[in-house]
Amino acid sequence: MPQLALAVATIVGCTITATTTYALVRHVQHLIANATVTSDPKVWLQEARTRAYDACYFGCDDCDDPQFAHKACQTTAAANVTGILCDGTQMWNWKDRYPVECLQALGTQYQKAALKAKKQSYRNQLALIILTIVAGLAGAILVYCYWKRRFPGRARRETYADRWPRQAPTLPPDTPTPPPSYDSKEMHSIPQNHNPHPKGIWHYIFTFPLFALFGLFQTAHSYACTGHNSVHNQYFVNDNRTIFGVVYGWFSNCYDVTDCTTTCSTSCSGGGGTSGGGGSCSTSCDDSCYTVTYTDRSPEDYVNYTLPTIEACGFGLVDAVEGDVNLRVANPGIERLHWVRISVNGYNVTDRNITDDQIWCLHRIGD
């Protein structure tokens, strides 16, 4: 019976793991098979309008991604409807710029994506299998300990050989001495080939510059960020004061620098300290690193960089304007390339139902 402890514990542990894993997998399969999302078409039409077309036309408010509107416009262009234009970058100034057929096509895509994400969330529950394995191991250990306590083994009886161990045979006096074995102490006295330049030093010689160069590239990497500098507005107006708008900047150019400091401490034990007799000292060092974010360009810098192109379109710079300037010039390239947003009071400021030439000039700033 004592010899069966390991076998019984293994069987019990495997049984616990197998049954709980099977139950978990069956549960997840049931959830995936019955996963559903709303089938109301109005919900997905609104989802397509908000996430795709409104994001393409109106952009975002102080988001941290200069390509936010660009990605949304790419989504509208991906809607494949035969005979109907769905690209928001070409309908930004249309009166009817929300084609129902395009909204339906994008709504179907969002519905499928939502169902896929829901099923994936159920599949993520399979990570709990690690707990079923732990439960099996715990059960096996408990059974093993209980079994050994319930059926203890008999003490081994002392044999004659244990009490009287066999002595090594003695050789006759005239027997020659055998050669030393490989593990004898004499082997340690044999001189070995010693390389005065260990191989490991070349590893450090060649890899240290690589790490230093890599750190340089890491430090030089910059990215768009928000919240590190104040936002900046610059208003503009045309000569006859019919079109007015604002250049709004909220992005800064950020880069991260990681600094590390080493702190060492020495502790001594014994009666002598560092200079006395009988004492011993040990030194331990800890490295602490922290990352600091710096900016070398502010939102005002990006606004000022764009102003010459604004003036080239026939606008003058002013301190304030009268009226709302909340209609974005819907070219995603303005945010993506220049990191600013240009908004005006309207696209059509005349009796003609066409976009003003100066608005088109502003639109072309985004390439």
C-alpha positions in Angstrom: 0.0 0.0 0.0 2.7 2.6 0.7 4.2 2.0 -2.7 0.8 3.1 -4.3 1.0 6.6 -2.9 2.5 8.2 -6.0 0.3 6.3 -8.4 -2.9 7.2 -6.6 -1.9 10.8 -6.2 -1.1 11.0 -9.9 -4.5 9.5 -10.9 -6.4 11.8 -8.6 -4.5 14.9 -9.8 -5.1 14.0 -13.5 -8.7 13.4 -12.8 -9.2 16.8 -11.2 -7.5 18.6 -14.0 -9.2 16.6 -16.7 -12.7 17.1 -15.3 -12.4 20.8 -14.6 -10.7 21.5 -17.9 -13.5 19.6 -19.7 -16.2 21.6 -17.9 -14.4 24.9 -18.6 -14.0 24.1 -22.3 -17.6 23.0 -22.6 -18.8 26.2 -20.9 -16.7 28.4 -23.2 -17.9 26.5 -26.3 -21.5 27.0 -25.1 -20.9 30.8 -24.7 -19.3 31.1 -28.1 -22.1 29.1 -29.8 -24.8 31.3 -28.3 -22.9 34.7 -28.6 -25.1 37.4 -30.1 -25.2 41.1 -30.5 -28.1 43.4 -31.2 -29.6 43.0 -34.7 -31.3 46.4 -34.7 -30.0 48.0 -38.0 -30.5 51.5 -36.5 -27.9 50.8 -33.9 -25.3 49.9 -36.4 -26.2 52.7 -38.8 -25.6 55.1 -35.9 -22.3 53.3 -35.1 -21.1 53.7 -38.7 -22.2 57.4 -38.7 -20.4 58.2 -35.5 -17.2 56.1 -35.7 -16.5 56.5 -39.4 -18.2 59.5 -41.1 -18.4 61.9 -38.1 -14.8 61.1 -37.1 -13.8 61.8 -40.7 -15.7 65.1 -41.0 -15.3 66.5 -37.5 -12.0 65.0 -36.3 -11.5 64.7 -32.6 -11.2 67.0 -29.6 -7.7 67.0 -28.2 -7.1 63.3 -28.9 -3.5 62.0 -28.8 -3.5 60.6 -32.3 -2.8 62.9 -35.3 -4.1 60.2 -37.6 -7.5 59.8 -35.9 -9.5 61.5 -38.8 -7.2 59.8 -41.4 -8.0 56.4 -40.1 -11.8 57.1 -40.0 -11.7 58.4 -43.6 -9.9 55.2 -44.7 -12.7 53.2 -43.1 -15.3 55.1 -45.1 -13.4 54.5 -48.3 -13.3 50.8 -47.5 -17.1 50.5 -47.7 -17.7 48.7 -51.0 -21.0 49.6 -52.5 -21.5 49.2 -56.2 -22.3 52.4 -58.0 -22.2 54.6 -54.9 -19.3 56.8 -53.6 -18.6 56.2 -49.9 -15.2 57.9 -49.5 -15.7 60.7 -46.9 -12.7 62.6 -48.1 -14.6 63.3 -51.4 -17.9 64.1 -49.8 -16.8 66.4 -46.9 -18.5 69.5 -48.4 -21.6 67.7 -49.7 -25.1 68.4 -48.4 -25.9 64.7 -48.4 -22.7 63.3 -47.1 -24.1 60.3 -45.2 -25.2 57.8 -47.9 -27.6 55.2 -46.4 -26.1 52.4 -48.5 -22.6 53.2 -47.2 -23.9 53.4 -43.6 -25.5 50.0 -44.0 -22.4 48.4 -45.4 -20.2 49.8 -42.6 -22.9 48.9 -40.0 -22.7 45.3 -41.1 -18.9 45.4 -40.7 -19.2 46.9 -37.2 -21.8 44.3 -36.3 -19.5 41.4 -37.4 -16.5 43.0 -35.6 -18.6 43.4 -32.4 -19.6 39.7 -32.5 -16.1 38.6 -33.2 -14.8 40.7 -30.2 -17.5 39.2 -28.0 -16.5 35.6 -28.9 -12.8 36.4 -28.4 -13.7 37.7 -24.9 -15.2 34.3 -24.2 -12.1 32.5 -25.6 -10.0 34.5 -23.2 -11.6 32.6 -20.4 -9.7 29.5 -21.5 -6.7 31.0 -19.7 -8.3 29.7 -16.6 -7.0 26.3 -17.6 -3.9 27.2 -15.6 -6.1 27.1 -12.5 -7.4 23.6 -13.3 -3.8 22.4 -13.6 -2.9 24.0 -10.2 -6.0 22.4 -8.7 -4.9 19.0 -10.0 -1.4 19.5 -8.6 -2.8 20.6 -5.2 -5.2 17.6 -5.1 -2.3 15.2 -6.0 -0.1 16.6 -3.2 -2.9 16.3 -0.6 -3.7 12.8 -1.6 0.0 11.8 -1.5 0.5 13.3 1.9 -2.7 11.7 3.3 -1.8 8.3 1.8 1.7 8.3 3.3 0.3 9.2 6.7 -2.5 6.6 6.4 -0.2 3.8 5.2 3.3 4.4 6.6 6.1 2.1 5.4 7.8 -0.5 7.6 11.3 0.4 9.0 14.1 -1.4 7.2 15.6 -4.0 9.4 19.4 -3.7 10.0 21.3 -6.3 8.1 24.6 -7.9 8.9 26.2 -6.0 6.0 25.0 -2.7 7.5 26.6 -3.5 10.9 29.8 -4.9 9.5 30.6 -3.1 6.3 33.0 -4.8 3.9 36.6 -3.6 4.2 38.6 -2.7 1.1 41.0 -5.5 0.1 44.7 -5.0 0.8 47.3 -5.4 -1.9 50.5 -7.4 -1.5 53.6 -5.3 -0.8 55.1 -6.1 -4.3 52.0 -4.9 -6.2 52.9 -1.9 -8.5 51.1 1.4 -7.7 48.2 1.9 -10.2 48.2 5.1 -12.3 46.2 8.0 -10.8 42.5 8.2 -11.7 41.1 11.2 -13.5 39.4 12.5 -10.4 42.5 12.2 -8.1 44.1 15.2 -6.6 47.2 14.8 -8.7 45.2 15.7 -11.8 44.5 19.1 -10.4 48.2 19.9 -10.4 48.6 19.3 -14.1 49.0 22.7 -15.8 46.1 23.7 -18.1 46.1 25.9 -21.1 45.2 29.4 -19.9 44.0 32.1 -22.2 45.1 35.5 -21.0 42.4 37.1 -23.1 39.1 35.3 -22.2 36.6 35.0 -24.9 33.9 36.9 -22.9 35.8 40.2 -23.1 35.2 40.4 -26.9 31.5 40.0 -26.2 31.5 43.2 -24.2 33.9 45.0 -26.6 31.5 44.5 -29.6 28.1 44.6 -27.8 28.7 47.7 -25.7 28.8 50.1 -28.7 25.7 48.5 -30.1 23.8 49.0 -26.9 25.0 52.6 -26.7 23.9 53.2 -30.3 20.5 51.6 -29.6 20.1 53.9 -26.6 20.9 56.9 -28.8 18.2 55.9 -31.2 15.8 55.4 -28.3 16.5 58.9 -27.0 16.1 60.5 -30.4 12.7 58.9 -31.1 9.9 61.5 -30.9 6.2 61.3 -31.0 3.1 63.4 -30.8 1.8 64.0 -27.3 -0.7 66.2 -25.5 -0.9 67.8 -22.1 2.7 69.0 -21.9 2.2 72.5 -23.2 -0.7 74.9 -23.5 -3.0 74.7 -26.5 -2.8 77.6 -28.9 -5.3 79.4 -31.1 -4.7 81.8 -34.0 -7.7 83.5 -35.7 -7.8 84.7 -39.3 -10.3 86.5 -41.6 -10.4 87.2 -45.3 -10.4 90.7 -46.8 -14.2 91.2 -47.0 -14.7 89.6 -43.6 -17.1 87.0 -44.9 -14.9 84.0 -44.0 -13.2 83.7 -40.7 -11.7 80.8 -38.8 -9.0 79.6 -36.4 -5.9 77.4 -36.5 -5.9 75.3 -33.4 -2.9 73.4 -32.0 -2.8 71.0 -29.2 0.1 68.6 -30.1 3.6 68.8 -28.8 6.7 67.0 -30.1 7.8 64.8 -27.2 10.7 62.4 -26.6 11.7 60.3 -23.6 15.0 60.2 -21.9 15.9 57.4 -19.5 18.4 58.3 -16.8 19.9 55.7 -14.4 21.8 56.2 -11.2 23.8 53.7 -9.2 23.7 53.7 -5.4 26.3 51.6 -3.4 26.4 50.8 0.3 29.0 49.0 2.3 28.3 46.9 5.3 30.9 45.3 7.6 30.7 42.5 10.2 33.2 41.4 12.8 35.4 43.4 15.1 37.8 45.1 12.7 35.7 47.1 10.2 37.5 48.0 7.0 40.9 48.4 8.7 40.8 46.1 11.7 41.6 42.5 12.0 39.0 39.7 11.7 36.3 41.8 10.1 34.7 41.4 6.7 32.9 43.9 4.5 30.6 43.6 1.6 29.4 46.2 -0.9 26.1 46.1 -2.7 24.9 48.4 -5.5 21.4 49.1 -6.8 20.5 50.7 -10.1 17.5 53.0 -10.2 16.2 54.2 -13.6 13.5 56.8 -14.4 12.1 58.2 -17.6 11.6 61.9 -18.2 9.5 63.3 -21.1 10.7 66.4 -22.8 9.2 68.6 -25.6 11.1 70.5 -28.2 8.1 71.9 -30.0 4.9 73.2 -28.6 1.4 73.6 -30.1 2.2 77.3 -30.7 5.2 76.2 -32.9 3.0 74.1 -35.1 0.4 76.8 -35.4 3.0 79.4 -36.4 4.5 76.9 -38.9 1.1 76.7 -40.6 0.3 80.5 -40.7 2.2 81.3 -43.9 0.0 78.9 -45.9 -3.1 80.5 -44.3 -1.9 84.0 -45.3 -1.1 82.6 -48.8 -4.8 81.8 -49.2 -5.8 85.5 -48.7 -6.4 85.6 -45.0 -5.1 88.0 -42.4 -4.3 87.2 -38.8 -6.5 88.8 -36.1 -6.8 88.5 -32.3 -10.5 87.5 -32.3 -13.5 86.9 -34.6 -17.2 87.4 -34.2 -19.2 84.2 -34.6 -18.7 80.5 -34.4 -15.7 78.8 -36.1 -16.6 75.2 -35.4 -16.8 73.8 -38.9 -13.7 71.8 -39.6 -11.9 71.9 -42.9 -12.3 68.2 -43.4 -8.9 67.2 -44.8 -7.3 64.6 -42.5 -3.9 65.5 -43.9 -4.0 68.8 -42.0 -3.9 67.0 -38.7 -1.7 64.2 -39.9 1.0 66.3 -41.5 0.8 69.6 -39.7 -0.6 68.6 -36.3 -3.2 71.4 -36.3 -6.9 71.8 -37.0 -8.3 74.4 -39.2 -12.0 75.4 -38.6 -14.1 78.1 -40.3 -17.5 79.6 -40.0 -18.9 78.0 -43.2 -18.0 76.5 -46.6 -20.5 78.5 -48.7 -20.6 82.2 -47.9 -22.4 83.4 -51.1 -25.7 82.7 -52.7 -24.2 80.0 -54.9 -24.4 76.5 -53.6 -20.7 75.8 -54.0 -17.7 75.8 -51.7 -15.7 79.0 -51.7 -12.4 79.1 -53.4 -10.6 80.2 -50.3 -12.0 77.2 -48.4 -10.6 75.0 -51.1 -7.3 76.7 -50.6 -7.4 75.9 -46.9 -8.4 72.3 -47.8 -5.3 71.9 -50.0 -3.0 72.7 -47.0 -3.5 69.0 -46.1 -2.1 67.9 -49.4 
